[in-house]
Amino acid sequence: MENKRIGIIGGGIMGYGIAIVCLQANFKVIILDKYENSLMNAQKNIEDYFEKSLQKGKISLEKKNILLSNINFTTNLYDFTADYIIEAVPENLKLKQELFTEIEKNNPLSLLASNTSTIPITRIASAIQNPQNMIGIHFFNPAPLMKLVEIIPAEKTSDTTLQKTIEFVNSLQKQGVIVKDSPGFIVNRVARHYYLESLKILEENITDVQTIDNILENCGFKMGAFKLMDLIGVETNHSVTQSLYESYFYEPRFQPSIIQQKKVDAGLFGKKTKAGFYKYD
């Protein structure tokens, strides 16, 4: 993977987080997003991240400038070319399939990876011409801090694609874990009930948000379920739950919460909107 260019589809929190990780590993990076304001936000967050690293003495000014010179942004699908492409868009199967179908036209030999947290990779790969080039590579939020990366080969993923992905993840100094292509994989299948059971306790008026979070944190979790949903994005967390619920053919234990749906409908997404389950100044 040395001297390869990494392409990232999506300028949201996962997209620019993965970009930071790749830049730190000395890759050149290009981010694609159809919304100019999303790219502007991604650029600002990346610049802020490296400025904080500079202020903390983790990098020099020269290193900061080199890192920022290695990233480009584009809204033009046809200008987007890279050796290894990672998709980080919302959990929508049709959207992901359509994107990869178009991306593949200009990148027929590139390795294609989805950062999906719930959708089986085989389903996404069924829409493209070269499914042997497709794999799942699931980072966790915040990507620059979280060491774990799930690596998910699809039914037709080639051994070459798998091996290059393992090498890529290692080059990022992440801990890659190879998992089978099942909805939710490992972490989101387990973690879903961290959120859902907390929401059920709230729905049944057993206690309040702060108390639930306090109990979870006193049990050893670094962050309570509601604080974590606000950090990730309430709408993102809800979308993941909905996707997993559908992928498991509406298994009741994965049923989304009405309370969470109301937050999404009201546009209360958490820290990004200054209000979710908590309020933020």
Phi, psi and omega per residue, in radians:
M1 nan -0.024 -3.108
E2 -1.057 2.390 3.125
N3 1.137 0.345 3.113
K4 -1.554 2.692 3.106
R5 -1.750 2.275 -3.117
I6 -1.771 2.219 3.075
G7 -1.829 2.373 3.133
I8 -2.175 2.205 3.126
I9 -1.712 1.981 -3.141
G10 1.983 2.139 -3.108
G11 -1.760 0.311 3.127
G12 -1.329 -2.922 -3.033
I13 -1.056 -0.660 3.098
M14 -1.302 -0.680 -3.126
G15 -1.070 -0.905 -3.114
Y16 -1.293 -0.427 3.057
G17 -1.155 -0.773 3.088
I18 -1.138 -0.649 3.105
A19 -1.051 -0.748 3.116
I20 -1.046 -0.775 -3.139
V21 -1.057 -0.754 -3.121
C22 -1.196 -0.685 3.100
L23 -1.104 -0.721 3.129
Q24 -1.089 -0.471 3.107
A25 -1.574 0.198 3.046
N26 1.248 0.450 3.006
F27 -1.522 2.683 2.925
K28 -1.488 2.473 -2.997
V29 -2.318 2.500 2.973
I30 -2.288 2.320 3.119
I31 -1.906 2.293 3.076
L32 -1.909 2.286 3.007
D33 -2.676 2.455 -3.102
K34 -1.332 -0.220 -3.132
Y35 -1.810 2.123 -3.129
E36 -1.066 -0.702 -3.108
N37 -1.173 -0.505 3.078
S38 -1.169 -0.714 3.109
L39 -1.180 -0.667 3.112
M40 -1.118 -0.704 3.110
N41 -1.153 -0.728 3.107
A42 -1.080 -0.780 3.132
Q43 -1.058 -0.772 3.139
K44 -1.080 -0.775 -3.112
N45 -1.154 -0.653 3.099
I46 -1.169 -0.779 3.113
E47 -1.091 -0.731 3.130
D48 -1.106 -0.676 -3.124
Y49 -1.085 -0.826 -3.107
F50 -1.310 -0.457 3.037
E51 -1.165 -0.707 3.093
K52 -1.140 -0.673 3.093
S53 -1.093 -0.665 3.104
L54 -1.139 -0.806 -3.119
Q55 -1.109 -0.527 3.132
K56 -1.485 -0.036 3.118
G57 1.377 0.281 -3.120
K58 -1.414 -0.474 3.097
I59 -2.419 2.789 3.085
S60 -1.534 2.912 3.081
L61 -1.085 -0.697 3.116
E62 -1.068 -0.764 -3.140
K63 -1.138 -0.720 3.107
K64 -1.016 -0.810 -3.121
N65 -1.134 -0.638 3.103
I66 -1.147 -0.784 -3.123
L67 -1.058 -0.793 -3.106
L68 -1.232 -0.407 3.096
S69 -1.319 -0.231 -3.079
N70 -1.614 0.124 -3.132
I71 -2.127 2.469 3.073
N72 -2.266 2.786 -3.105
F73 -2.288 2.517 3.125
T74 -2.644 2.597 3.002
T75 -1.822 -0.048 -3.052
N76 -1.671 1.960 -3.123
L77 -1.000 -0.580 -3.032
Y78 -1.502 -0.158 3.019
D79 -1.619 -0.051 -2.996
F80 -1.619 1.806 3.091
T81 -2.331 2.498 -3.131
A82 -2.846 2.875 3.135
D83 -1.434 -0.608 -3.134
Y84 -2.335 2.094 -3.015
I85 -2.010 2.243 -3.127
I86 -2.054 2.137 3.119
E87 -1.610 2.288 3.117
A88 -2.417 1.151 3.134
V89 -1.999 3.019 -3.100
P90 -0.960 2.748 -3.079
E91 -1.289 1.382 3.141
N92 -2.424 1.967 -3.037
L93 -1.013 -0.831 -3.102
K94 -1.072 -0.746 3.127
L95 -1.048 -0.810 -3.113
K96 -1.133 -0.748 3.137
Q97 -1.098 -0.762 -3.136
E98 -1.126 -0.713 3.122
L99 -1.097 -0.841 -3.108
F100 -1.170 -0.582 3.087
T101 -1.063 -0.751 3.135
E102 -1.297 -0.748 -3.115
I103 -1.070 -0.680 -3.078
E104 -1.094 -0.511 -3.099
K105 -1.050 -0.697 3.136
N106 -1.650 -0.105 -3.097
N107 -2.363 1.000 -3.016
P108 -1.137 -0.424 -3.103
L109 -1.823 -0.038 -3.080
S110 -1.322 2.659 3.002
L111 -1.418 2.350 -3.066
L112 -2.021 2.228 -3.090
A113 -2.277 2.462 3.057
S114 -1.894 2.381 3.073
N115 -1.588 0.307 3.135
T116 -0.942 2.526 3.123
S117 -1.777 -0.161 -3.064
T118 -2.408 -0.565 -2.979
I119 -1.385 2.229 3.106
P120 -0.979 2.367 -3.079
I121 -1.146 -0.582 3.139
T122 -1.045 -0.630 3.113
R123 -1.159 -0.757 3.132
I124 -1.141 -0.765 -3.077
A125 -1.203 -0.325 -3.106
S126 -1.127 -0.288 -3.086
A127 -1.594 -0.176 -3.028
I128 -1.829 2.896 -3.079
Q129 -1.346 -0.529 -3.076
N130 -2.161 1.270 -3.084
P131 -1.097 -0.292 3.098
Q132 -1.159 -0.328 -3.132
N133 -1.572 -0.013 -3.043
M134 -1.764 2.467 3.115
I135 -2.674 2.834 3.034
G136 -1.712 2.406 3.077
I137 -2.456 1.681 -2.968
H138 -1.766 1.880 3.048
F139 -1.497 2.866 3.126
F140 -2.078 2.620 -3.052
N141 -1.543 2.280 -0.015
P142 -1.455 2.258 -3.030
A143 -0.981 -0.662 -3.138
P144 -1.145 -0.403 -3.077
L145 -1.757 -0.633 -3.042
M146 -1.373 2.204 -3.048
K147 -1.414 -0.509 -3.025
L148 -1.305 2.402 2.998
V149 -2.374 2.172 3.060
E150 -1.480 2.263 3.108
I151 -1.925 2.099 -2.985
I152 -2.160 1.745 3.052
P153 -1.244 2.412 3.037
A154 -1.501 -3.131 -3.097
E155 -1.053 -0.617 -3.082
K156 -1.888 0.151 3.115
T157 -1.063 2.277 -3.127
S158 -1.347 2.785 3.079
D159 -1.094 -0.608 3.122
T160 -1.114 -0.782 3.118
T161 -1.077 -0.747 3.128
L162 -1.101 -0.822 -3.084
Q163 -1.128 -0.728 3.127
K164 -1.152 -0.581 3.112
T165 -1.209 -0.716 3.073
I166 -1.047 -0.774 3.124
E167 -1.106 -0.702 3.127
F168 -1.094 -0.852 -3.141
V169 -1.073 -0.712 3.096
N170 -1.092 -0.658 -3.125
S171 -1.172 -0.392 3.095
L172 -1.468 -0.039 -3.076
Q173 1.065 0.706 3.063
K174 -1.872 2.835 3.089
Q175 -1.702 1.769 -3.137
G176 -1.463 2.413 3.082
V177 -2.220 2.139 -3.140
I178 -1.450 2.186 -3.102
V179 -2.250 2.797 3.121
K180 -1.330 2.745 -3.050
D181 -1.426 1.368 -3.136
S182 -2.181 2.546 -3.106
P183 -0.914 2.215 3.122
G184 1.475 -0.250 3.133
F185 0.954 -2.244 -3.140
I186 -1.744 -1.051 -2.940
V187 -1.117 -0.841 -3.084
N188 -1.261 -0.469 3.060
R189 -1.181 -0.710 3.123
V190 -1.317 -0.807 -3.024
A191 -1.221 -0.393 -3.073
R192 -0.952 -0.632 -3.071
H193 -1.426 -0.261 2.973
Y194 -1.068 -0.719 3.105
Y195 -1.400 -0.869 -3.011
L196 -1.113 -0.727 3.122
E197 -1.196 -0.616 3.068
S198 -1.109 -0.729 3.115
L199 -1.159 -0.638 3.118
K200 -1.155 -0.685 3.079
I201 -1.060 -0.709 3.113
L202 -1.179 -0.756 3.135
E203 -1.054 -0.617 -3.100
E204 -1.527 0.119 3.092
N205 0.984 0.593 3.108
I206 -1.265 -0.669 3.043
T207 -2.865 -3.028 -3.051
D208 -1.782 3.054 -3.078
V209 -1.002 -0.871 -3.076
Q210 -1.087 -0.709 -3.133
T211 -1.146 -0.756 3.114
I212 -1.041 -0.804 3.136
D213 -1.115 -0.727 3.130
N214 -1.055 -0.737 -3.139
I215 -1.124 -0.800 -3.132
L216 -1.084 -0.726 -3.137
E217 -1.202 -0.601 3.088
N218 -1.296 -0.263 3.039
C219 -1.477 -0.131 3.086
G220 2.089 -0.173 3.092
F221 -1.267 2.433 -3.104
K222 -1.215 -0.456 -3.100
M223 -2.563 2.336 3.089
G224 -1.137 2.844 -3.052
A225 -1.048 -0.708 -3.077
F226 -1.324 -0.647 3.037
K227 -1.114 -0.675 -3.126
L228 -1.211 -0.685 3.086
M229 -1.097 -0.700 3.107
D230 -1.134 -0.632 3.130
L231 -1.225 -0.827 -3.135
I232 -1.151 -0.673 -2.995
G233 2.048 2.029 -3.087
V234 -1.034 -0.680 -3.118
E235 -1.221 -0.618 3.097
T236 -1.179 -0.793 3.127
N237 -1.070 -0.731 3.125
H238 -1.134 -0.723 3.131
S239 -1.076 -0.706 3.115
V240 -1.114 -0.769 3.114
T241 -1.067 -0.779 3.140
Q242 -1.076 -0.733 3.135
S243 -1.119 -0.747 3.141
L244 -1.162 -0.699 3.107
Y245 -1.024 -0.794 3.133
E246 -1.217 -0.689 -3.112
S247 -1.135 -0.517 3.099
Y248 -1.688 0.443 3.045
F249 0.944 0.799 3.033
Y250 1.083 0.705 3.009
E251 -1.040 2.141 -3.039
P252 -0.944 -0.562 -3.076
R253 -1.197 -0.250 3.099
F254 -1.813 0.170 -3.058
Q255 -1.103 2.263 -3.136
P256 -1.113 2.796 -3.098
S257 -1.585 2.426 3.078
I258 -1.136 -0.689 3.138
I259 -1.055 -0.771 3.131
Q260 -1.150 -0.667 3.111
Q261 -1.067 -0.699 3.127
K262 -1.115 -0.692 3.094
K263 -1.074 -0.747 3.133
V264 -1.115 -0.795 -3.136
D265 -1.067 -0.555 -3.119
A266 -1.504 -0.063 -3.130
G267 1.315 0.369 3.129
L268 -1.676 1.517 -2.985
F269 -1.649 -0.007 -3.128
G270 1.945 -2.511 -3.047
K271 -1.028 -0.636 -3.076
K272 -1.137 -0.436 3.124
T273 -1.934 0.168 3.123
K274 1.230 0.066 3.089
A275 -2.799 2.440 3.071
G276 -2.674 -1.959 2.988
F277 -1.408 -0.342 3.026
Y278 -2.174 2.905 3.051
K279 -1.842 2.529 -3.087
Y280 -2.251 2.318 3.088
D281 -1.425 nan nan
